[in-house]
Structure formats: C-alpha cells, structure tokens
Amino acid sequence: PPSRRGNHWEDWMSTGIIDQVIPGTIMFDGAQAMKGYALNKMCYSFNDADNRESFKRDEDAYMTKYGLNDQQKQAIRNRNVLQLIDAGGNIYYLAKFAGIFGLDVQDVGAQQTGMSKEAFKEMLRKQGE
C-alpha cells in the first residue's frame, strides 16, 4: 500500500482493499479493536512478571479486574487462540498470554491452522524452499 503521506492514500483506501473478505479470517479492524480492548489490555499487562503470577494464582479474579466479558473469559479458560481472536484479541497481545504457558509462535500458528506443531513447522519449512 502507499504511504499515508503519499498523494494517493485516499484513492487506495477508497478501493475497498481494506474491506476485502478472506474466508475463515477475522479481520482485526476498529470494531474488533473496540470489542477486544479489555482482553488486549489484560494480555499487555503480562509484560510484567508480577502480573503473570497474579493471573496464574487466580485467573477469574484477574479477568474480572480487567473487565473481560463472558466470551473472552471462556476463550481464556479454553486456551483457544481462534476463540480469543473472535473475542477481539490481537495476536500480538495474545502472544503475551500464550507465553505464560510456554507456548511459542509456532504453537499459536499450529492452533490457528488446525495442525499439529510438527506439521505446521514442516509446512513453514517447505514454504522456505
């Protein structure tokens, strides 16, 4: 896409590229950002080790402290990345949550694609050839 400073930014925005639908993909747009604000704020708090420990001691109290709704709380309990994204989670903040449980980006990618971690890693390896 063109630079926001470029003369054609408005033209590019009006093409509808931003509004394209990708089957099976939840677009993280303004509505999703608003929907997931509390969830993402909580996940950002996990940058601090004390907050991670507080969450592990009492997950429900920690989720309530940040004002998560029922959908978000259930997705957290399920440890399900796709449910968290549907609940407004941004993958960059969700990575903070996944890290609490020793999960890395490949674990998250595998869950998003419905593959085992090993199959996901093999798929990435083959794409790099």
C-alpha positions in Angstrom: 0.0 0.0 0.0 1.1 3.6 -0.5 2.5 5.7 2.3 -0.1 7.6 4.4 2.0 10.7 3.4 1.6 9.9 -0.3 -0.8 11.7 -2.6 -2.8 8.5 -3.3 -3.6 7.3 0.2 -7.2 8.3 -0.1 -7.5 6.7 -3.5 -6.1 3.4 -2.2 -8.5 3.5 0.8 -11.5 4.0 -1.4 -10.7 0.9 -3.5 -12.2 -1.3 -0.8 -9.0 -3.3 -0.3 -9.4 -2.8 3.4 -12.9 -4.3 3.3 -12.0 -7.4 1.4 -13.3 -10.6 3.0 -10.9 -13.5 3.4 -12.9 -16.7 4.1 -12.2 -18.0 7.6 -10.3 -14.9 8.7 -11.4 -12.5 11.3 -10.2 -9.0 10.2 -8.8 -7.0 13.1 -10.4 -3.7 12.4 -11.7 -0.9 14.5 -14.8 -2.8 15.6 -12.6 -5.8 16.7 -10.2 -3.5 18.5 -13.1 -2.0 20.5 -14.5 -5.4 21.2 -11.2 -6.7 22.4 -9.9 -3.7 24.3 -10.2 -5.3 27.8 -8.8 -8.6 26.6 -5.8 -7.0 24.9 -5.2 -4.6 27.8 -5.1 -7.7 30.1 -2.7 -9.5 27.8 -0.5 -6.5 27.6 -0.2 -6.5 31.4 1.6 -9.8 31.1 4.7 -7.9 30.1 5.2 -7.7 33.9 6.2 -10.9 35.7 4.2 -10.0 38.8 1.1 -9.7 36.7 1.7 -13.1 35.1 2.0 -14.6 38.6 -1.2 -12.8 39.7 -3.1 -14.2 36.8 -1.8 -17.8 37.4 -2.8 -17.5 41.1 -6.5 -16.5 40.4 -7.4 -16.3 36.7 -11.0 -15.5 37.3 -10.2 -12.6 39.6 -7.6 -11.3 37.2 -10.0 -11.4 34.2 -12.7 -9.7 36.3 -10.2 -7.0 37.3 -9.7 -6.2 33.6 -13.4 -6.3 32.8 -13.4 -9.3 30.3 -16.8 -10.3 29.1 -18.1 -13.9 29.3 -17.0 -14.8 25.7 -13.5 -13.6 26.5 -13.3 -15.3 29.8 -14.4 -18.6 28.3 -11.8 -18.3 25.4 -9.1 -17.7 28.1 -10.2 -20.7 30.0 -10.2 -22.8 26.8 -6.7 -21.6 25.9 -8.1 -21.3 22.3 -6.4 -18.7 20.1 -9.2 -18.7 17.5 -11.8 -18.1 20.1 -9.6 -15.3 21.6 -9.3 -13.7 18.1 -13.0 -13.9 17.6 -13.5 -12.2 21.0 -11.4 -9.3 19.8 -7.9 -10.5 20.7 -5.0 -9.1 18.7 -2.4 -11.8 18.0 0.4 -9.6 19.2 -1.1 -9.2 22.6 -2.3 -12.8 22.7 1.3 -13.9 22.3 1.9 -12.4 25.8 -0.9 -14.7 27.1 0.5 -17.8 25.3 3.9 -17.1 26.7 2.6 -17.7 30.2 2.1 -21.3 29.3 5.4 -21.8 27.5 3.8 -21.6 24.0 5.7 -20.0 21.2 4.6 -18.5 17.8 4.7 -21.9 16.1 2.3 -23.4 18.8 -0.1 -20.5 18.1 0.2 -20.9 14.3 -0.4 -24.6 14.6 -3.6 -23.9 16.6 -4.8 -21.3 14.1 -4.4 -23.7 11.2 -5.7 -26.8 13.0 -2.4 -28.6 12.5 0.0 -30.2 14.9 3.0 -28.1 15.8 5.2 -30.6 13.9 3.1 -30.4 10.7 3.0 -26.6 11.0 6.8 -26.4 11.2 7.1 -28.7 8.2 4.7 -26.6 6.2 6.8 -23.5 7.0 10.0 -25.3 6.1 8.6 -26.3 2.7 7.5 -22.8 2.0 11.0 -21.6 2.6 12.4 -23.9 -0.1 
